[in-house]
Amino acid sequence: MELSEPVQSGLQALADPGCFSSGAYAALLQAAFRSLLSSQAEQAFLDHPDLEQIDPAVLKYCHAAAATCIVEAGKQKADKSAISTYLEDCKFDRERIEQFCTEYQKNKDNLEILLGSTGRCPPHITDVCWRLEYQIKTNQLHKNYHPIYLMTLNVENNDSRSHQDVNFSCSMEQLQDLVGKLKDAAKSLERTTQQ
């Protein structure tokens, strides 16, 4: 596992018994798992009595680092030895590594379900349908004479093969701007693949 410098320093602070007692460490670890796996986004996860004496900035920093480590381990389907090796590098003692791994194994299945439901790739546009509407009057009887394009992008999600449509309306100028940006993106992609 590779994590960024800020995450590593947050984990090192979490490993420090002078900063986090055993009770505070266990409470923060459970709060990190609950905040990831619970459907409710609450600040109450960090309102444990063992966490009250810790500076709130350090607490949030270490909570974010622990949550990042948990998510990364879940994404990589890391086993106990990979997690243990990484946490040893972050100066965790044997007892804290064992607590982390136990909590991870207990929540591993739910974490993998959660990560699997978020998807792995963006939707893919399969077709574009459009219709030109010409608005002559508004509902206030003002003459308008503006063409409006009604666009439908047929989108397919590669993970679930579900189909959904994205509908929007735009003026001629907005459509020309969209087409220009799509052409720029296609040229950029073509240049990148030729290198």
C-alpha positions in Angstrom: 0.0 0.0 0.0 1.2 3.5 -0.8 -0.4 6.5 0.9 0.4 10.2 0.8 2.8 11.9 3.2 -0.1 13.7 5.1 -1.9 10.3 5.6 1.4 8.7 6.8 2.0 11.4 9.3 -1.6 11.2 10.5 -1.2 7.5 11.0 2.1 8.0 12.8 0.4 10.4 15.2 -2.3 7.8 15.8 0.4 5.2 16.6 1.9 7.5 19.3 0.8 6.3 22.7 1.6 9.7 24.1 -1.0 11.3 21.8 -3.6 8.5 21.8 -4.1 6.2 24.7 -5.3 2.6 24.1 -8.9 3.6 24.7 -8.7 6.6 22.5 -7.0 4.6 19.7 -9.8 2.0 19.9 -12.5 4.6 19.9 -11.0 6.5 16.9 -10.5 3.3 15.0 -14.2 2.3 15.5 -15.3 5.8 14.7 -13.4 5.6 11.4 -15.1 2.4 10.4 -18.5 3.6 11.5 -18.1 6.9 9.6 -17.3 5.0 6.4 -19.9 2.3 6.7 -22.8 4.1 8.3 -25.4 5.7 6.0 -25.7 8.7 8.4 -23.0 11.4 8.2 -22.7 12.5 11.8 -20.0 14.3 13.8 -21.2 12.2 16.7 -18.7 9.4 15.8 -15.9 11.5 17.4 -17.8 12.4 20.5 -16.5 9.4 22.5 -15.4 10.2 26.1 -11.9 8.8 25.5 -11.4 11.3 22.7 -12.4 14.5 24.6 -8.9 15.4 25.8 -7.4 15.2 22.3 -7.0 18.4 20.2 -9.9 18.5 17.7 -7.6 19.3 14.8 -5.3 16.4 15.6 -8.4 14.1 16.1 -9.9 15.0 12.7 -6.5 14.7 11.0 -5.9 11.2 12.4 -9.5 10.2 11.7 -9.1 11.2 8.1 -5.8 9.3 7.9 -7.3 6.1 9.4 -10.3 6.3 7.1 -8.0 6.8 4.1 -5.9 3.8 5.1 -9.1 1.7 5.6 -10.5 2.6 2.2 -7.1 2.0 0.4 -6.8 -1.4 2.1 -10.3 -2.2 0.9 -9.7 -1.0 -2.6 -6.5 -3.2 -2.8 -8.2 -6.1 -1.0 -5.2 -6.1 1.3 -4.6 -9.1 3.5 -3.5 -9.0 7.2 0.2 -9.2 6.3 0.1 -6.3 3.9 -1.7 -4.1 6.4 0.6 -5.1 9.2 3.7 -4.3 7.2 2.4 -0.9 6.3 1.3 -0.1 9.8 4.7 -1.2 11.1 6.3 1.3 8.7 4.1 3.9 10.3 5.5 3.0 13.8 2.5 1.1 15.1 3.2 -1.3 17.9 2.1 -5.0 17.7 -1.1 -4.5 19.9 -2.4 -1.6 17.8 -1.7 -3.4 14.5 -3.6 -6.4 15.9 -6.6 -4.1 16.9 -6.6 -2.5 13.4 -6.5 -5.9 11.6 -9.2 -7.3 13.8 -11.5 -4.4 13.2 -10.7 -4.5 9.5 -11.5 -8.2 9.2 -14.7 -7.6 11.1 -15.8 -4.9 8.6 -14.1 -6.1 5.5 -17.2 -7.6 3.7 -19.3 -4.5 4.3 -16.4 -2.3 3.2 -16.0 -4.2 -0.1 -19.8 -4.0 -0.8 -19.6 -0.3 -0.2 -16.6 0.2 -2.4 -18.1 -2.0 -5.1 -21.3 0.1 -5.2 -19.4 3.3 -5.9 -18.4 2.1 -9.4 -15.0 1.9 -11.1 -15.4 4.0 -14.2 -17.4 6.9 -15.4 -20.5 6.4 -17.5 -20.1 6.0 -21.3 -22.2 7.9 -23.8 -23.7 5.5 -26.3 -25.9 7.8 -28.4 -27.0 11.4 -28.7 -30.5 12.4 -29.7 -31.6 16.0 -30.3 -34.6 18.0 -31.3 -34.9 21.6 -32.3 -37.7 23.7 -30.7 -38.5 27.1 -31.9 -40.1 29.3 -29.2 -42.3 32.0 -30.7 -44.0 33.4 -27.6 -43.5 33.1 -23.8 -46.3 32.5 -21.4 -46.4 36.3 -20.8 -47.2 36.8 -24.5 -43.8 38.3 -25.3 -42.4 37.5 -28.7 -39.3 35.5 -28.3 -38.1 33.8 -31.6 -35.3 31.7 -30.1 -34.3 28.2 -31.2 -33.7 25.8 -28.3 -32.1 22.4 -28.7 -33.4 19.6 -26.5 -30.6 17.1 -26.1 -30.7 13.6 -24.8 -27.4 11.7 -24.1 -28.0 8.0 -23.8 -25.5 6.8 -21.1 -24.4 3.3 -20.2 -22.7 2.4 -16.9 -20.1 -0.2 -17.6 -20.3 -1.8 -14.1 -24.0 -2.5 -14.1 -24.9 -2.1 -17.8 -27.7 0.1 -16.7 -29.0 2.7 -19.1 -29.9 6.1 -18.2 -30.6 9.3 -20.1 -29.2 12.7 -19.5 -31.5 15.4 -20.7 -30.8 19.1 -21.1 -31.7 22.1 -23.2 -29.4 24.7 -24.7 -29.2 27.6 -27.0 -27.4 27.5 -30.4 -24.4 29.3 -28.9 -24.2 26.9 -25.9 -24.5 23.9 -28.3 -21.7 25.3 -30.5 -19.5 25.8 -27.4 -20.2 22.2 -26.3 -19.3 20.8 -29.8 -16.1 22.9 -29.8 -15.0 21.6 -26.4 -15.7 18.0 -27.5 -13.6 18.5 -30.6 -10.8 20.0 -28.5 -11.0 17.0 -26.2 -10.9 14.6 -29.1 -7.9 16.3 -30.6 -6.1 16.3 -27.3 -6.8 12.6 -26.9 -5.6 11.8 -30.4 -2.3 13.7 -29.7 -1.8 11.9 -26.5 -2.3 8.4 -28.1 0.1 9.3 -31.0 3.0 10.1 -28.6 
